[in-house]
Amino acid sequence: MTKLEERIRSGLHETAERIPDTGVKLTKTKSKPVRPVWIGVAAVLGVLVLFSPVFLLDGSDPAATPEEPATPSTAVPASTTPSVAPEPDYLERFPVVVEVEETGDLIGLQQGHAFKSSDGGNSWSEIIVDGGADLIEVAPDGTVIAIGNAEHEQSTDALGPDSVVRPAPNVHIYDPVADEWQTIELPRPEFPVDDPQPVPMDGSGDCPKGGIQWTMDALSLVIGDRYVIAGEQRITEETICDQSFQIFWTSQDGQTWAIAEPTGIPGYVVGITWFDGSYIAYGSDTPWYSSGPNNPLEIWTSTDLRNWDSAEIDLSVLPANGYPEMFPDEEGTFGLGFTVVSNVTDGVLRMKVPIGLAAPSPDSTIADIDELNQWAEANNRTPIGEDTLELLDIDFPLDDEEVEKLSGYFNSDEGYGTLTLETDDGITWTSRYEDR
């Protein structure tokens, strides 16, 4: 049997297997011997016509070995959604990255330090601020502005005998194109008393500080439609005992600075941010250094840094003895006086404020450390140890001074919850409290 006949026979067999059962019985009949050649030719031609799509119409070689049938593709069709390039790795390290248009360099900020990259973010070097910086930000054009408080610089007798005056903070401006720093001293306001007199140095007066003291510090820095520094003055003299006075410095170019006199802020600003065309300042009705359970959280908003409106804050969500923690942040700087973390997502400004729980004062009838710690645990405070008692100079039974010391100690525990404030206009805020 030839290969062609084998393929024909095989094809007939496969075709027969594909024919459905119609119920018709097929029988074989004996062919007549008078026309054997004609019948054979006719049969061969019929089969050829029947299978011509397989090996004739496609131009293939009938004698070739048949190919395996193609397996249907299981590949996923290409998506019509445009691909999104992955974010550069350095964005995980630097919360803020700005590209300098003139040079293509990148400027990144990380935990109070500025860094520069000239190779697309593959390697970074720190931009060292001469004298250090307490606050630092980067402008959209890559200019870095750093503020240094003159904590270790002071002049004596500038306002008379026994006077100590600290210089105003310094502004350090970094030009990323010229790769140069420039230092500018902020202007000082007028001393609020025309003829200041010193507090007695012998401690005979009511003020614990002596002489005349005038210091000022930058507390917060923000770049909105201009450069803005929120700060405070601390003043002591015969009629003023260590009082805090609010001060704002503003500049359009970072070179020339002016003092803005804020109105409508019945309190003390410790932090400021920029949101939706307005400045949002936060603080309290008392200075940060006198913070405690009686100091409510305050938020103000302004478009010109002179006229401020109080925001509406709902603090009813706090526990009955809950209060905002108004202390400097973990690094001891005042840029986030409430340890407030603010960020803008989806057109909403969010602030998170640690909440402490005020405990009542210990009872003077407490007789020993065991009773004291029982009281502490009952008021959700951390038990105190013998070493701490000795450090605080506490003896039993407690007198009024020791009760005051212990009250201050137990109320300085870490916060027990978080207050989340959200706004989309800077005026009306929603409040949510969560336990830690």
C-alpha beads as a LAMMPS data file, in Angstrom:
LAMMPS data file: protein, C-alpha beads

436 atoms
435 bonds

1 atom types
1 bond types

-500.0 500.0 xlo xhi
-500.0 500.0 ylo yhi
-500.0 500.0 zlo zhi

Masses

1 110.0

Atoms # bond

1 1 1 0.000 0.000 0.000
2 1 1 1.397 3.393 -0.980
3 1 1 1.740 6.331 1.426
4 1 1 -0.995 8.108 -0.463
5 1 1 -3.322 5.177 0.019
6 1 1 -2.415 5.041 3.697
7 1 1 -3.317 8.727 4.097
8 1 1 -6.559 8.207 2.207
9 1 1 -7.460 5.183 4.322
10 1 1 -6.494 7.066 7.485
11 1 1 -8.509 10.093 6.375
12 1 1 -11.548 7.995 5.616
13 1 1 -11.251 6.344 9.015
14 1 1 -11.012 9.703 10.790
15 1 1 -13.888 11.074 8.741
16 1 1 -16.008 8.060 9.530
17 1 1 -15.386 8.569 13.240
18 1 1 -16.655 12.122 12.902
19 1 1 -19.876 11.130 11.081
20 1 1 -22.794 11.109 13.527
21 1 1 -24.929 8.040 13.890
22 1 1 -28.094 8.671 11.795
23 1 1 -29.669 5.266 12.329
24 1 1 -29.171 4.306 8.704
25 1 1 -27.566 0.915 8.243
26 1 1 -24.790 0.797 5.723
27 1 1 -24.177 -2.471 3.849
28 1 1 -21.410 -3.556 1.545
29 1 1 -22.261 -4.632 -2.003
30 1 1 -20.175 -6.709 -4.296
31 1 1 -18.777 -4.633 -7.174
32 1 1 -19.253 -5.789 -10.712
33 1 1 -16.062 -7.084 -12.353
34 1 1 -16.857 -5.543 -15.742
35 1 1 -15.733 -2.021 -14.731
36 1 1 -12.978 -2.393 -12.083
37 1 1 -10.663 0.302 -13.452
38 1 1 -13.375 2.989 -13.743
39 1 1 -14.644 2.357 -10.281
40 1 1 -11.155 2.517 -8.756
41 1 1 -10.346 5.765 -10.535
42 1 1 -13.647 7.290 -9.523
43 1 1 -13.061 6.336 -5.880
44 1 1 -9.600 7.829 -5.849
45 1 1 -10.801 11.069 -7.484
46 1 1 -13.663 11.354 -4.988
47 1 1 -11.359 11.046 -2.044
48 1 1 -8.942 13.563 -3.556
49 1 1 -11.747 16.062 -4.021
50 1 1 -12.981 15.383 -0.485
51 1 1 -9.551 16.067 1.127
52 1 1 -8.260 18.701 -1.270
53 1 1 -8.438 21.441 1.455
54 1 1 -6.024 19.417 3.499
55 1 1 -3.108 18.790 1.166
56 1 1 -3.815 20.303 -2.233
57 1 1 -5.452 23.687 -1.796
58 1 1 -2.874 24.849 0.755
59 1 1 0.029 24.010 -1.542
60 1 1 1.605 21.453 0.792
61 1 1 3.456 18.340 -0.279
62 1 1 1.046 15.360 -0.115
63 1 1 3.954 13.012 0.585
64 1 1 5.231 15.065 3.526
65 1 1 4.757 13.918 7.111
66 1 1 1.665 15.636 8.524
67 1 1 2.373 18.444 11.087
68 1 1 0.939 18.412 14.563
69 1 1 -2.147 20.626 14.838
70 1 1 -1.387 24.057 16.320
71 1 1 -2.186 24.473 20.002
72 1 1 -4.594 27.357 20.665
73 1 1 -2.793 30.331 22.256
74 1 1 -3.347 30.892 25.966
75 1 1 -1.525 34.275 26.071
76 1 1 -3.373 37.154 27.758
77 1 1 -4.363 39.792 25.202
78 1 1 -2.314 42.995 25.453
79 1 1 -3.920 45.551 27.766
80 1 1 -5.019 48.831 26.281
81 1 1 -4.222 50.621 29.586
82 1 1 -1.042 52.697 29.228
83 1 1 1.839 51.426 31.333
84 1 1 2.971 53.477 34.346
85 1 1 6.687 53.779 35.016
86 1 1 7.676 52.794 38.550
87 1 1 8.561 55.610 40.918
88 1 1 12.290 56.206 41.388
89 1 1 13.802 54.496 44.433
90 1 1 14.926 57.786 45.924
91 1 1 11.300 58.842 46.498
92 1 1 11.156 56.261 49.266
93 1 1 14.060 58.016 50.979
94 1 1 13.169 61.657 50.383
95 1 1 9.618 62.883 51.111
96 1 1 10.348 66.037 49.088
97 1 1 12.333 66.078 45.822
98 1 1 12.658 69.091 43.501
99 1 1 14.416 69.238 40.129
100 1 1 16.517 72.306 39.326
101 1 1 15.463 73.363 35.836
102 1 1 18.763 75.006 34.851
103 1 1 21.023 72.091 35.807
104 1 1 18.775 69.028 36.040
105 1 1 20.089 68.392 39.559
106 1 1 17.758 66.978 42.196
107 1 1 17.332 68.477 45.673
108 1 1 15.877 66.218 48.351
109 1 1 14.867 66.785 51.975
110 1 1 15.092 64.145 54.673
111 1 1 14.604 64.633 58.417
112 1 1 15.858 68.194 58.542
113 1 1 18.728 67.719 56.078
114 1 1 19.094 68.698 52.405
115 1 1 20.772 66.493 49.794
116 1 1 21.774 66.981 46.154
117 1 1 22.092 64.553 43.242
118 1 1 23.681 65.322 39.862
119 1 1 23.197 61.878 38.291
120 1 1 19.450 61.431 38.274
121 1 1 19.161 60.237 41.844
122 1 1 21.701 57.411 41.796
123 1 1 23.999 59.075 44.336
124 1 1 23.410 61.881 46.821
125 1 1 25.588 64.241 48.855
126 1 1 24.457 66.364 51.777
127 1 1 24.300 70.122 51.357
128 1 1 26.004 71.206 54.556
129 1 1 24.503 74.247 56.274
130 1 1 27.208 76.370 57.883
131 1 1 26.352 76.580 61.572
132 1 1 23.568 74.019 61.345
133 1 1 19.845 74.477 60.852
134 1 1 16.826 74.196 63.100
135 1 1 14.349 74.411 60.208
136 1 1 14.799 73.686 56.507
137 1 1 12.626 73.733 53.380
138 1 1 13.135 73.679 49.599
139 1 1 11.407 76.015 47.147
140 1 1 9.914 74.809 43.838
141 1 1 12.978 76.124 41.956
142 1 1 15.359 74.101 44.161
143 1 1 16.434 76.969 46.420
144 1 1 17.074 75.675 49.935
145 1 1 16.197 77.889 52.875
146 1 1 17.467 76.969 56.334
147 1 1 16.872 78.765 59.629
148 1 1 19.384 78.728 62.455
149 1 1 18.477 80.008 65.916
150 1 1 21.307 81.859 67.639
151 1 1 21.017 79.798 70.810
152 1 1 24.668 80.113 71.752
153 1 1 25.129 83.756 70.821
154 1 1 24.195 86.621 73.106
155 1 1 25.261 90.104 73.992
156 1 1 25.368 91.428 77.533
157 1 1 24.480 94.889 78.788
158 1 1 22.900 95.810 75.456
159 1 1 19.792 97.056 77.265
160 1 1 21.531 98.160 80.400
161 1 1 23.161 96.429 83.372
162 1 1 22.353 92.748 83.868
163 1 1 20.766 92.469 80.416
164 1 1 21.139 89.553 78.024
165 1 1 20.020 89.839 74.394
166 1 1 20.090 86.983 71.907
167 1 1 20.399 87.857 68.194
168 1 1 17.566 87.194 65.789
169 1 1 17.657 83.897 63.867
170 1 1 19.798 83.612 60.749
171 1 1 18.440 82.707 57.324
172 1 1 20.735 80.590 55.142
173 1 1 19.866 80.627 51.422
174 1 1 21.369 77.986 49.110
175 1 1 21.531 78.728 45.360
176 1 1 21.557 75.296 43.635
177 1 1 22.854 76.717 40.337
178 1 1 25.778 78.654 41.804
179 1 1 26.249 76.027 44.550
180 1 1 26.655 78.791 47.141
181 1 1 25.226 79.710 50.548
182 1 1 24.259 83.203 51.664
183 1 1 23.460 84.136 55.286
184 1 1 21.019 86.877 56.286
185 1 1 20.100 87.973 59.819
186 1 1 16.403 88.533 60.364
187 1 1 15.284 92.006 61.456
188 1 1 14.487 92.579 65.122
189 1 1 11.275 94.232 66.307
190 1 1 11.285 97.114 68.756
191 1 1 11.579 96.178 72.419
192 1 1 8.033 96.424 73.810
193 1 1 9.089 98.547 76.826
194 1 1 10.529 102.026 76.351
195 1 1 12.605 102.126 79.515
196 1 1 13.165 98.529 80.656
197 1 1 14.285 97.926 84.214
198 1 1 15.958 94.721 85.401
199 1 1 14.382 92.209 87.723
200 1 1 16.370 92.038 91.004
201 1 1 19.140 89.493 90.639
202 1 1 18.967 88.461 94.301
203 1 1 15.670 86.640 93.787
204 1 1 13.750 89.010 96.027
205 1 1 11.096 89.636 93.391
206 1 1 8.220 87.458 92.209
207 1 1 9.892 86.585 88.888
208 1 1 12.263 83.610 89.013
209 1 1 14.444 85.153 86.322
210 1 1 16.657 88.135 86.956
211 1 1 17.899 91.109 84.994
212 1 1 16.617 91.921 81.494
213 1 1 16.363 89.081 79.009
214 1 1 15.303 89.243 75.368
215 1 1 15.504 86.180 73.169
216 1 1 13.794 85.170 69.962
217 1 1 13.517 81.896 68.099
218 1 1 12.078 80.625 64.840
219 1 1 9.497 77.909 65.535
220 1 1 8.192 77.003 62.079
221 1 1 9.029 77.598 58.399
222 1 1 6.728 77.259 55.401
223 1 1 6.849 78.230 51.731
224 1 1 3.474 79.278 50.317
225 1 1 3.042 82.327 48.115
226 1 1 6.104 83.660 49.981
227 1 1 8.643 82.549 52.568
228 1 1 7.160 82.618 56.090
229 1 1 8.799 82.100 59.477
230 1 1 6.689 81.901 62.624
231 1 1 8.607 82.703 65.777
232 1 1 8.394 84.035 69.289
233 1 1 10.115 86.522 71.572
234 1 1 10.749 85.749 75.233
235 1 1 11.061 88.869 77.384
236 1 1 11.851 89.451 81.043
237 1 1 12.097 92.840 82.733
238 1 1 10.645 94.565 85.780
239 1 1 7.048 94.610 84.460
240 1 1 7.229 91.485 82.261
241 1 1 8.187 88.097 83.675
242 1 1 9.248 85.663 80.954
243 1 1 6.367 86.408 78.610
244 1 1 6.082 85.181 75.020
245 1 1 5.239 87.478 72.103
246 1 1 4.282 86.186 68.642
247 1 1 6.307 87.287 65.611
248 1 1 6.178 86.534 61.857
249 1 1 8.911 87.196 59.298
250 1 1 8.026 87.170 55.589
251 1 1 9.960 87.475 52.332
252 1 1 9.141 87.268 48.626
253 1 1 12.660 86.363 47.497
254 1 1 14.446 85.069 50.614
255 1 1 16.765 88.073 50.513
256 1 1 14.715 90.903 52.014
257 1 1 12.665 90.171 55.127
258 1 1 9.959 92.130 56.914
259 1 1 8.033 91.673 60.152
260 1 1 4.308 91.033 59.821
261 1 1 2.188 92.091 62.785
262 1 1 -0.494 89.409 63.166
263 1 1 -3.941 90.342 64.426
264 1 1 -6.768 88.051 65.437
265 1 1 -4.546 85.374 67.010
266 1 1 -5.565 85.175 70.671
267 1 1 -2.812 82.698 71.429
268 1 1 0.599 81.380 70.459
269 1 1 1.543 79.777 67.148
270 1 1 4.043 76.938 67.216
271 1 1 3.534 75.573 63.694
272 1 1 2.344 76.811 60.323
273 1 1 1.578 75.188 56.982
274 1 1 0.248 76.216 53.556
275 1 1 -2.992 74.762 52.199
276 1 1 -5.295 75.714 49.321
277 1 1 -4.156 79.336 49.134
278 1 1 -4.204 79.954 52.883
279 1 1 -1.829 79.724 55.793
280 1 1 -2.920 77.371 58.562
281 1 1 -1.342 78.062 61.953
282 1 1 -1.760 75.906 65.037
283 1 1 -0.953 76.492 68.666
284 1 1 -2.603 77.193 71.980
285 1 1 -3.879 80.045 74.098
286 1 1 -0.701 79.725 76.177
287 1 1 2.947 79.294 75.136
288 1 1 4.248 75.809 74.395
289 1 1 6.635 75.823 77.361
290 1 1 3.732 76.231 79.822
291 1 1 1.652 73.508 78.194
292 1 1 -0.555 71.232 80.205
293 1 1 -4.051 69.783 80.528
294 1 1 -5.641 73.237 80.652
295 1 1 -4.286 74.392 77.288
296 1 1 -6.797 73.868 74.470
297 1 1 -5.694 73.310 70.889
298 1 1 -6.216 76.304 68.607
299 1 1 -6.072 76.624 64.796
300 1 1 -6.135 79.859 62.798
301 1 1 -6.251 80.605 59.062
302 1 1 -5.101 83.623 57.032
303 1 1 -4.400 84.636 53.446
304 1 1 -2.213 87.673 54.211
305 1 1 -0.443 86.685 57.473
306 1 1 -1.864 89.764 59.188
307 1 1 -5.560 89.049 59.661
308 1 1 -6.390 85.653 61.133
309 1 1 -9.650 83.804 61.755
310 1 1 -10.138 81.079 64.336
311 1 1 -11.055 77.669 62.976
312 1 1 -13.893 75.565 64.305
313 1 1 -12.568 72.488 66.108
314 1 1 -14.704 69.854 67.796
315 1 1 -12.809 68.514 70.795
316 1 1 -15.852 66.768 72.259
317 1 1 -14.560 63.522 70.752
318 1 1 -11.740 63.444 73.325
319 1 1 -12.010 61.493 76.562
320 1 1 -13.178 63.534 79.535
321 1 1 -9.608 63.849 80.805
322 1 1 -7.915 64.016 77.390
323 1 1 -5.852 66.984 76.246
324 1 1 -3.498 67.719 73.318
325 1 1 0.202 67.166 74.032
326 1 1 1.816 70.544 73.384
327 1 1 5.492 69.769 73.674
328 1 1 8.372 70.102 71.184
329 1 1 8.898 67.199 68.837
330 1 1 11.152 64.225 69.516
331 1 1 14.278 66.016 68.290
332 1 1 13.690 68.968 70.609
333 1 1 13.006 71.462 67.818
334 1 1 9.910 73.612 67.630
335 1 1 8.960 73.236 63.977
336 1 1 6.150 70.915 65.058
337 1 1 5.345 72.230 68.484
338 1 1 2.448 69.860 69.002
339 1 1 4.323 66.997 67.390
340 1 1 1.680 67.579 64.708
341 1 1 2.192 65.722 61.444
342 1 1 0.359 67.367 58.562
343 1 1 -0.013 66.194 54.978
344 1 1 -2.280 66.958 52.036
345 1 1 -3.940 64.139 50.089
346 1 1 -7.005 64.237 47.864
347 1 1 -7.577 67.920 48.594
348 1 1 -7.814 67.328 52.348
349 1 1 -5.409 68.632 54.991
350 1 1 -4.855 66.187 57.858
351 1 1 -3.228 66.855 61.213
352 1 1 -2.499 64.284 63.881
353 1 1 -2.135 65.424 67.475
354 1 1 -1.004 63.167 70.340
355 1 1 -3.518 63.200 73.186
356 1 1 -2.572 62.832 76.831
357 1 1 -4.863 61.814 79.663
358 1 1 -4.788 64.097 82.663
359 1 1 -4.670 62.313 85.979
360 1 1 -5.864 63.891 89.213
361 1 1 -3.285 64.852 91.794
362 1 1 -2.137 62.086 94.150
363 1 1 -3.822 62.073 97.553
364 1 1 -1.635 63.438 100.337
365 1 1 -2.778 60.516 102.490
366 1 1 -0.791 58.038 100.337
367 1 1 1.609 56.389 102.785
368 1 1 4.137 54.522 100.622
369 1 1 5.250 53.676 97.088
370 1 1 2.912 50.685 96.845
371 1 1 -0.148 52.855 97.492
372 1 1 1.215 55.463 95.093
373 1 1 1.556 52.923 92.283
374 1 1 -1.908 51.543 92.988
375 1 1 -3.201 55.086 92.499
376 1 1 -1.108 55.435 89.298
377 1 1 -2.476 52.238 87.733
378 1 1 -6.043 53.210 88.676
379 1 1 -5.518 56.448 86.717
380 1 1 -3.822 54.836 83.690
381 1 1 -0.384 56.120 84.616
382 1 1 2.929 54.288 84.539
383 1 1 4.041 53.109 88.007
384 1 1 6.966 54.998 89.494
385 1 1 10.228 53.463 90.728
386 1 1 12.336 54.020 93.819
387 1 1 15.076 55.763 91.803
388 1 1 12.590 58.259 90.388
389 1 1 11.171 58.989 93.815
390 1 1 14.666 59.702 95.051
391 1 1 15.378 61.907 92.036
392 1 1 12.200 63.901 92.721
393 1 1 13.095 64.073 96.409
394 1 1 9.799 62.474 97.488
395 1 1 9.227 61.242 101.061
396 1 1 6.135 59.862 102.725
397 1 1 3.781 61.159 103.928
398 1 1 3.408 63.659 101.080
399 1 1 3.377 67.397 101.636
400 1 1 1.847 69.940 99.238
401 1 1 5.105 70.476 97.328
402 1 1 5.589 66.722 96.826
403 1 1 1.981 66.331 95.644
404 1 1 2.635 69.049 93.046
405 1 1 5.854 67.345 91.897
406 1 1 4.136 63.965 91.510
407 1 1 1.187 65.532 89.710
408 1 1 3.562 67.108 87.191
409 1 1 5.453 63.828 86.813
410 1 1 2.412 61.640 86.187
411 1 1 0.813 64.163 83.834
412 1 1 3.957 64.229 81.663
413 1 1 3.445 60.614 80.559
414 1 1 3.350 59.926 76.837
415 1 1 0.050 60.451 75.058
416 1 1 -2.541 57.716 75.158
417 1 1 -4.378 58.494 71.950
418 1 1 -4.364 60.406 68.666
419 1 1 -6.665 63.185 67.521
420 1 1 -6.985 63.368 63.726
421 1 1 -8.242 66.647 62.303
422 1 1 -9.278 67.007 58.650
423 1 1 -10.380 69.994 56.583
424 1 1 -10.998 70.868 52.948
425 1 1 -11.305 74.635 53.472
426 1 1 -9.080 75.411 56.486
427 1 1 -12.023 76.690 58.535
428 1 1 -14.277 73.748 59.363
429 1 1 -12.595 70.643 60.695
430 1 1 -13.812 67.136 61.430
431 1 1 -12.382 65.370 64.452
432 1 1 -11.669 61.695 65.153
433 1 1 -10.076 60.217 68.280
434 1 1 -8.376 56.828 68.498
435 1 1 -6.744 55.135 71.481
436 1 1 -3.153 54.055 71.046

Bonds

1 1 1 2
2 1 2 3
3 1 3 4
4 1 4 5
5 1 5 6
6 1 6 7
7 1 7 8
8 1 8 9
9 1 9 10
10 1 10 11
11 1 11 12
12 1 12 13
13 1 13 14
14 1 14 15
15 1 15 16
16 1 16 17
17 1 17 18
18 1 18 19
19 1 19 20
20 1 20 21
21 1 21 22
22 1 22 23
23 1 23 24
24 1 24 25
25 1 25 26
26 1 26 27
27 1 27 28
28 1 28 29
29 1 29 30
30 1 30 31
31 1 31 32
32 1 32 33
33 1 33 34
34 1 34 35
35 1 35 36
36 1 36 37
37 1 37 38
38 1 38 39
39 1 39 40
40 1 40 41
41 1 41 42
42 1 42 43
43 1 43 44
44 1 44 45
45 1 45 46
46 1 46 47
47 1 47 48
48 1 48 49
49 1 49 50
50 1 50 51
51 1 51 52
52 1 52 53
53 1 53 54
54 1 54 55
55 1 55 56
56 1 56 57
57 1 57 58
58 1 58 59
59 1 59 60
60 1 60 61
61 1 61 62
62 1 62 63
63 1 63 64
64 1 64 65
65 1 65 66
66 1 66 67
67 1 67 68
68 1 68 69
69 1 69 70
70 1 70 71
71 1 71 72
72 1 72 73
73 1 73 74
74 1 74 75
75 1 75 76
76 1 76 77
77 1 77 78
78 1 78 79
79 1 79 80
80 1 80 81
81 1 81 82
82 1 82 83
83 1 83 84
84 1 84 85
85 1 85 86
86 1 86 87
87 1 87 88
88 1 88 89
89 1 89 90
90 1 90 91
91 1 91 92
92 1 92 93
93 1 93 94
94 1 94 95
95 1 95 96
96 1 96 97
97 1 97 98
98 1 98 99
99 1 99 100
100 1 100 101
101 1 101 102
102 1 102 103
103 1 103 104
104 1 104 105
105 1 105 106
106 1 106 107
107 1 107 108
108 1 108 109
109 1 109 110
110 1 110 111
111 1 111 112
112 1 112 113
113 1 113 114
114 1 114 115
115 1 115 116
116 1 116 117
117 1 117 118
118 1 118 119
119 1 119 120
120 1 120 121
121 1 121 122
122 1 122 123
123 1 123 124
124 1 124 125
125 1 125 126
126 1 126 127
127 1 127 128
128 1 128 129
129 1 129 130
130 1 130 131
131 1 131 132
132 1 132 133
133 1 133 134
134 1 134 135
135 1 135 136
136 1 136 137
137 1 137 138
138 1 138 139
139 1 139 140
140 1 140 141
141 1 141 142
142 1 142 143
143 1 143 144
144 1 144 145
145 1 145 146
146 1 146 147
147 1 147 148
148 1 148 149
149 1 149 150
150 1 150 151
151 1 151 152
152 1 152 153
153 1 153 154
154 1 154 155
155 1 155 156
156 1 156 157
157 1 157 158
158 1 158 159
159 1 159 160
160 1 160 161
161 1 161 162
162 1 162 163
163 1 163 164
164 1 164 165
165 1 165 166
166 1 166 167
167 1 167 168
168 1 168 169
169 1 169 170
170 1 170 171
171 1 171 172
172 1 172 173
173 1 173 174
174 1 174 175
175 1 175 176
176 1 176 177
177 1 177 178
178 1 178 179
179 1 179 180
180 1 180 181
181 1 181 182
182 1 182 183
183 1 183 184
184 1 184 185
185 1 185 186
186 1 186 187
187 1 187 188
188 1 188 189
189 1 189 190
190 1 190 191
191 1 191 192
192 1 192 193
193 1 193 194
194 1 194 195
195 1 195 196
196 1 196 197
197 1 197 198
198 1 198 199
199 1 199 200
200 1 200 201
201 1 201 202
202 1 202 203
203 1 203 204
204 1 204 205
205 1 205 206
206 1 206 207
207 1 207 208
208 1 208 209
209 1 209 210
210 1 210 211
211 1 211 212
212 1 212 213
213 1 213 214
214 1 214 215
215 1 215 216
216 1 216 217
217 1 217 218
218 1 218 219
219 1 219 220
220 1 220 221
221 1 221 222
222 1 222 223
223 1 223 224
224 1 224 225
225 1 225 226
226 1 226 227
227 1 227 228
228 1 228 229
229 1 229 230
230 1 230 231
231 1 231 232
232 1 232 233
233 1 233 234
234 1 234 235
235 1 235 236
236 1 236 237
237 1 237 238
238 1 238 239
239 1 239 240
240 1 240 241
241 1 241 242
242 1 242 243
243 1 243 244
244 1 244 245
245 1 245 246
246 1 246 247
247 1 247 248
248 1 248 249
249 1 249 250
250 1 250 251
251 1 251 252
252 1 252 253
253 1 253 254
254 1 254 255
255 1 255 256
256 1 256 257
257 1 257 258
258 1 258 259
259 1 259 260
260 1 260 261
261 1 261 262
262 1 262 263
263 1 263 264
264 1 264 265
265 1 265 266
266 1 266 267
267 1 267 268
268 1 268 269
269 1 269 270
270 1 270 271
271 1 271 272
272 1 272 273
273 1 273 274
274 1 274 275
275 1 275 276
276 1 276 277
277 1 277 278
278 1 278 279
279 1 279 280
280 1 280 281
281 1 281 282
282 1 282 283
283 1 283 284
284 1 284 285
285 1 285 286
286 1 286 287
287 1 287 288
288 1 288 289
289 1 289 290
290 1 290 291
291 1 291 292
292 1 292 293
293 1 293 294
294 1 294 295
295 1 295 296
296 1 296 297
297 1 297 298
298 1 298 299
299 1 299 300
300 1 300 301
301 1 301 302
302 1 302 303
303 1 303 304
304 1 304 305
305 1 305 306
306 1 306 307
307 1 307 308
308 1 308 309
309 1 309 310
310 1 310 311
311 1 311 312
312 1 312 313
313 1 313 314
314 1 314 315
315 1 315 316
316 1 316 317
317 1 317 318
318 1 318 319
319 1 319 320
320 1 320 321
321 1 321 322
322 1 322 323
323 1 323 324
324 1 324 325
325 1 325 326
326 1 326 327
327 1 327 328
328 1 328 329
329 1 329 330
330 1 330 331
331 1 331 332
332 1 332 333
333 1 333 334
334 1 334 335
335 1 335 336
336 1 336 337
337 1 337 338
338 1 338 339
339 1 339 340
340 1 340 341
341 1 341 342
342 1 342 343
343 1 343 344
344 1 344 345
345 1 345 346
346 1 346 347
347 1 347 348
348 1 348 349
349 1 349 350
350 1 350 351
351 1 351 352
352 1 352 353
353 1 353 354
354 1 354 355
355 1 355 356
356 1 356 357
357 1 357 358
358 1 358 359
359 1 359 360
360 1 360 361
361 1 361 362
362 1 362 363
363 1 363 364
364 1 364 365
365 1 365 366
366 1 366 367
367 1 367 368
368 1 368 369
369 1 369 370
370 1 370 371
371 1 371 372
372 1 372 373
373 1 373 374
374 1 374 375
375 1 375 376
376 1 376 377
377 1 377 378
378 1 378 379
379 1 379 380
380 1 380 381
381 1 381 382
382 1 382 383
383 1 383 384
384 1 384 385
385 1 385 386
386 1 386 387
387 1 387 388
388 1 388 389
389 1 389 390
390 1 390 391
391 1 391 392
392 1 392 393
393 1 393 394
394 1 394 395
395 1 395 396
396 1 396 397
397 1 397 398
398 1 398 399
399 1 399 400
400 1 400 401
401 1 401 402
402 1 402 403
403 1 403 404
404 1 404 405
405 1 405 406
406 1 406 407
407 1 407 408
408 1 408 409
409 1 409 410
410 1 410 411
411 1 411 412
412 1 412 413
413 1 413 414
414 1 414 415
415 1 415 416
416 1 416 417
417 1 417 418
418 1 418 419
419 1 419 420
420 1 420 421
421 1 421 422
422 1 422 423
423 1 423 424
424 1 424 425
425 1 425 426
426 1 426 427
427 1 427 428
428 1 428 429
429 1 429 430
430 1 430 431
431 1 431 432
432 1 432 433
433 1 433 434
434 1 434 435
435 1 435 436
